[in-house]
Amino acid sequence: MDPLADRCPLCQGDNHCAVASNEAASTCWCMTAEISPTALQAIPDHLRGVRCLCERCASHESKIIER
């Protein structure tokens, strides 16, 4: 597992990922969240499927996505 799996690939903030915390994926906040397609597209290719977005970036509230 990526040693920075608990960091958002966009803002580097804590992503509160259940899997990164060795918890069941079904308990993660993202399982019931609506994830912005723009945010997903903003994830660098080499981090897709490796690191999860934080709630703020996933909801497209972060200015980082708009660069």
WOLINFEN-V988874 format. One record per residue. N is the residue number from 1. RES is the residue in one letter. SS is DSSP state (H for helix, E for strand, L for the rest). NEAR is the number of other ideal C-beta (glycine too) atoms within 8 Angstrom. Layout:
N,RES,SS,NEAR + N,RES,SS,NEAR
This chain:
1,M,L,4 + 2,D,L,6 + 3,P,L,4 + 4,L,L,6 + 5,A,L,12 + 6,D,L,9 + 7,R,E,10 + 8,C,L,14 + 9,P,L,11 + 10,L,L,13 + 11,C,L,9 + 12,Q,L,6 + 13,G,L,9 + 14,D,E,7 + 15,N,L,13 + 16,H,L,9 + 17,C,L,11 + 18,A,L,12 + 19,V,L,10 + 20,A,L,10 + 21,S,L,7 + 22,N,L,4 + 23,E,L,8 + 24,A,L,5 + 25,A,H,8 + 26,S,H,6 + 27,T,H,7 + 28,C,L,12 + 29,W,H,8 + 30,C,H,10 + 31,M,H,8 + 32,T,L,4 + 33,A,L,9 + 34,E,L,4 + 35,I,L,10 + 36,S,L,10 + 37,P,H,6 + 38,T,H,8 + 39,A,H,16 + 40,L,H,9 + 41,Q,H,6 + 42,A,H,9 + 43,I,L,12 + 44,P,L,6 + 45,D,H,5 + 46,H,H,5 + 47,L,H,8 + 48,R,L,7 + 49,G,L,2 + 50,V,L,8 + 51,R,L,11 + 52,C,L,12 + 53,L,L,14 + 54,C,L,13 + 55,E,H,10 + 56,R,H,10 + 57,C,H,17 + 58,A,H,12 + 59,S,L,11 + 60,H,L,9 + 61,E,L,5 + 62,S,L,10 + 63,K,H,5 + 64,I,H,9 + 65,I,H,12 + 66,E,H,4 + 67,R,L,4
